[in-house]
């Protein structure tokens, strides 16, 4: 379809992190943008401040009249929207052009030089680093992020339309709508088994993605993954490799060996080897795109991170409070390794909100093992998102499996009081549900107490 002929774009689920980035993009191009979401959030507030009208009740009477013109209106929805959604069914039944977010992303990027980041972990941070590197190097780009960049306070980096940087999301095979020029696969750990059924089907989907590159395109893969491509890794024999790692004043200082050069004394401020790996692949893709090494080295040193990705809320000698989006056992392991590397001798309390009944069911033993590593564990109830409860799949069930005597199930209302009872010097909130909404309250109460 021709997006130039569309004046009105209506988003169902506009408050989603991926949806809101596209809404921002279309608003910046002069389109009339509006939409629905379930509840008000910081994201919907920021969209409203741009002049985007949003309502929070599924009711077709709230849809502005201008969006009821069939020929000039495009409707975009997220797969998280239930199939019985009144507004979605209205637009579908009336013959409107209705498309998934991933399809629109494919349309926006098809005439650009597209750099796509795929993988079950690390997509958002890698995409954010890559977007920052290119922006600081004065590349004319649009970067759609799955999180809010600390550098730009936005999930959209906009500096032109020649190049696009996107997350290639494996959920419901969305990434197969893309045709990138450069792409990477950061990881292929089992996830979204409610969609794929088993890990082998997920792997086949990544293989299909690897074949979506444009002619002369290049694929980068984490060293050890079973897909051919330009490899990258940490202190190994990959094509792109991080070497000589040191920590100085809380920053990583390291070298990068490329197929053609050795870049020395790079600086990067995000903790954790997983983030160092994300920085490496972003650098590799930017180098292959053609950006000068010096520009990239300078830009990497100024990268601040993504909100809810190992984000420091409080950082004093006596108390550290970190918030992270980790919602898979491997992500929790990565966060644990980062915390232990930075605070090897301090007691760590983790507060975890499981995300989805199916994910909790499918990875319960992995969650139990990863959480047991911490000194103290608080569990919140499972955040259901788009799902209905599954009999027997509860946070109490997960709690029983955690081999750590210092554990308890708590409610959100008791969260702060329970934290005050803990002797932990490092407090970590993790999860992909609404636990992020509790962070401001926790930070305020802990700041007063300290």
N, C-alpha and C positions, 0 to 999 in steps of 0.2 A: 504494500500500500504506500501511497505518497503522503508522508507526514506533513508536507507543506500545505496540503489542502485541508488539513484538520485545524480548526480554531479552538475547539473545546476538548479538554481531556479530563475525564472523571476517574478518580482512583478509589477503588473499594479495598480498604486496608491501607490507607494513605500514610498511617503512622508507622508502618514497618520500616526498618532501617534501609532496606533496599528500595522499597517503593518511594520513600520520601526523597531519596537522592534523585530519582527520575522526575518526581514532581518538581523539585527545585530546578532541575535542568530545563524542563519545559516552561516553567515560569520565567526563567532567564531568557528564553527565546521569544517571549511575548505571547505565549499561549494563555488562554483562559483556563485556569486549573482550579478544581474543587474536589471534594471527596468525603468519604465516610471512614470512620474508625470506631472501634469498640469503646475505647476510653481515652480521655485527655492525658497527654504525657508531655514531657519537655520537647519531644520532637514535634508533636502537633502544635504546641505553642509557638515553636520557632517557625513553622510553616505559616501559621496564622499571621505572624508578624511580617511575613512577606506579602500579605494580601491574599492568601489562599483561604477560601471559606471551607470550613470543616464542621460536620455535625456528627453526633455520637449515638444516634438512634437509627436502627435499620427501618427506614420508612420512606417510601418513594415520594411522599408529599414534601419532604425536605430537600429534594433534588431541585436545584434552580431551573427555571423555565428554559434558560439558554442551553442547558445540557440535554434538553429533550428534542433537539433538532437532529434528526437521524443522520443526515449527510455530513454534518460538520463536527460530529462528536465521536471521540474514541474513548472506550471504556477499558481501563486497565485494572486487573485484579491479582491478588496474591493467592496461591494455592491453599493458604491457611484459612481462607474464607470458607465457611460451611456451604454445602451444596444447596441447602434450603434457604439461603440468604435472599430476602425479599427483593432488595435492589438489584442484585446480580441477576436474578431470574427475570426481573422486569426488563432489563436491557437485552437479555438474551432472547426473550419471547417477542420483543418488538423489532428484532432484526438489526440491532446496533452492531457495529464492529467491536467485538469484545476480545481482548487478548490478555494472556498472562504477562507478568512482569518480564520474564525471560525473553519472550517473543519481542517485546518492545525494545529491550536492550540489544537484541540481535539486529533490529531495524536501525537503531540509532548508530550502531558501530559498523555496519556493513560497508560503508563508504569511507571509513577511516583506516589508518594503520592501527590495528588493534593488538594490545598486549593483554593477555588473559591469564589469571592466576587461579588454578584449580587445586583441589586437595581437601581431604576431610578435616585437616587442621592447618592453621596458619594463613588462610586466604586473606582475612581482613588486614592483619598487620602487614603482610607482604605487599598487598595492593596499595596500602597507605604509604609504605616506604617508597615503593616504585613511583607512585604519583608525586610524592614530595621530591624525589630525586630529579624527575623530569621537569617539574614546575620550577625548581630552583635552577635548573639548567636552561631555562627559557624555551622549553619545548611547548608548542601550541597544542595543549591537551585538554581533555575532559576526563576526569577520573571519578568513577562511581564506586563509593566505598561502602562496605558493610558495617561501618562503625564511624564514630565521630572523631575526626583527626584533631589531636591536641594542637597541631600547628595552625590549622585553619578554622577550628571550631565548627566544622561542617563535615557532612558525609559526601560532599561534592567539591572537587577541586576543578575550577573552570578557568582556563587560560587560552581557549581557542578550540577549534574543531578538527584539526588535522590528525591528531592521535587520540585514541581512547584507551583507558586503562580500566579493566573490569574484573570483578570476581566471577569466576566460572563455577556456578553453584551446582553441585551434584544432586541436590535434593530434587526429586521427581524428574531427574535427567535434564534439568533446565539448561545445563551448559552445552547441550547438543544443538541449541539454536544459534550458537556463536560460530564464527569462522575467523579465528585470530591469525595474525601474522607471526607473533611470538607468543608462546604459551609455556606454562610450567605446571608440573604436578608435584605438590609438596609432600603429599602423603596419601595412602590408600587404605587406612585402617577401617575396619568394618564400622558402619554407621548407617542410619536411616533404613534399618532392616524392615521397618514397617512398609517401606516403599519397595525395597529390593528383594526381600525374602531371605537372601543369604549373601555372604561376602563375595562369593564367586560372581554373582550377578552384578554387584557393585564394581568389581574389577573389570568386567566386560564393558561396563558403561564408561569407565576411564579409558579403556582401549579405544572405544568408539570416539571419545573426545579427542584422543591423540591423532585421529585420522581426519579431524575437522579443520586442520590448518589449511590456510591458503597455499597455493603453489609457491615453492621456495620458502615456506614458513619454517620456523625452528621451534623444536620442543626441548624443554629443559626438564629433567627429572631428578628427584632426590636420589643420591647414590644408593643402590641396593634395591630400588623398585623394579618390578619385572616388566618394564616398558623401555624401549630403546629411545635414547635422546642424549642431549648434552648433559653430562652429570655435574652435580654440585654436592659438596659435603664439608664436614668439619674435620680437620686434621686427618685427611685421608688422601687417596690417589685420584679423586674426582677431577674432571676437566677444570672446574672452578672449585677452589678449596681455601678455607680459612686456615691460617697457620700462625704459630707463635702467639698464642692468646695470653694476655695478661689483664689483670684488673687494676686500674689506677684511679683512685678517688671516685670509686663507684662506676667508672666507665670501662667498657671493654676497649683494649688497644690491641690491634692484631694486624696481620698481613693477609692479602688475598693473592693467591697464585691463579692466574688466568692461563689459557692456552698460549698466550703470546707475551705475557709480562708478569712482573711481581710488583704489586702495589703495597707499599710499606706504611706502617704506623697509622692505620685508620682508627677512628674513634667512633664509638657507638654507645649510647647511654641506656638502652633497654636491657634489663637483667635477663639471664636465662640463655642456655645454649640454643634453645628452640628459636628465640628471637634473633640470635646471631645467624642461624641458618636462614631465617626469613630475610635478614639484611643481605646476606650473600646472594640469594637468588634474585633479589631486586637489583642489586648491583650488576649481576651477570646479564640480566635482561636489558638493563640500560646501556651496558657496554656493547652488547650485540646490536642494539638499536643504533649506536653510533655516537653516544655522548662522550666527551673528553674525560679522561680519568680524573684530572684535577678538579673539574666541576663536581663530579660525583663524590669524590672524597670530602670536599668541603660541605656538600649538601647533606651527606650522611651524618656528619658530626652535629648538625642542627636539628635532626629529627627528634621529636618529642614523644611520639607514641599515639595510641588510640585510646579513647576513653573506655574503661572497663577491660583493658588489656594490661594487667599488672600495673594498675594506676594507683600511685601513692595518694592516699587521702590524708594521712598523718605520717610524718617522718621526723621523729625526734630521737634523742639518745635513749629515752625511757620507753617510748611507745611507737610502734609502726602499725599503720592500718592500710592494707592493700585490698583493692577490689579487682576481680577478674571474671571474665565471661566463661571460663572453663566449664564444660558440661559433658565431657566424655572422659573416660578413665585415662586415656593417653594425655589429654590436655591437663588433667589434674596432676599426673606424674610430672609433666613438664614444669608446671607451676611449683610443685614441691621441690624439684631440683633447683629451680631458680631461687626460691626462698632459702634453701639450705646453703646454697653457694654464697648468698649475700649475708645471711645471718646464721652462721654455723653453730653458734653457742646459745641461741635464744629459744625460749619456749614458744611454740607456734600453735595457735588455735585456728582451726578451719571451720567456717560456717557454710554449709552446702545446701542449696536448694535443688533437688533433682528436677530435671526438665523432661517431661513426657513420661507417661506410663510405659509405653512400648520400649523407650530407650532404657528406662530403669530395669524393666524385665529382661531385656536382651543382654545387658552388660552388668547385671547386679553383682556378680563376683568380681569383675574388674573394678567397679566402683568401691566395693568393700576393701579390696586390696590397696587401692590407691589412697583412700581416705585413712586407712589404718596407719599410714606412715607418719601422720601428724601427731603432735603431743596431745592434742585435745580436739574432739570432734563434736560439733553441733549440727544436727540435721533438721531442716524445715520440711514441711509436707511437700509432696510432689506438685510441681506446677504443671497443670494439665494442658495448657495451650489449646490446641485444636482437638484434643482427645477426650473421650469419656473414660471413666475409671475402669480398671481391669481387676477382677476379683483376686485378692491376695497380693497384688502389687502395691505395696505401701512403703512409706519411709520407715515404719516400724520393722518391716521385713528386712529392709536393707540394713537397718541399725543392728539387728541380731547377727548379721553376717560380718560385721566389722570387728576384726580381732584387735580390739583396743578397749581396755576397761574404762578409759576416760572419755566417755561418749554419752550423749543424751539427745533425745528428740524434744525440740522446743517449738513454741509458736512465735509468730512475728511480734505479738504484743509483749512477750517476755524476753525478747531478743536483747535489748539493752541491759536489763537487770541481770540477765545471765552472763553477759559479757563482763559486767562489773565484778561478778563473783570470781571470774577467772584470773589466774596469776600470769597468763600468757603475756609476753612482751611484743609478740607479733600477732596481729589479728588479720585474718584473710577471709573475705566474703567471695564466694564463687557460685556461678550458675547462670543459666541463660533465660530464666524466667523473670519474675518481677522483683527479685532480690535487689536488683540495682536501684529500685525505688526507695529501699530502706537505707541506702548508703548515706544520704545527706543527714538523716536523723541520727544514725550511729555516729557519724563524724562530729556532729554538733554536740552530742552528749559526751563523747569521749574527750573532745576538746575542752569542754567545761570542767570535766573531772580532772584533767591533767593540768 
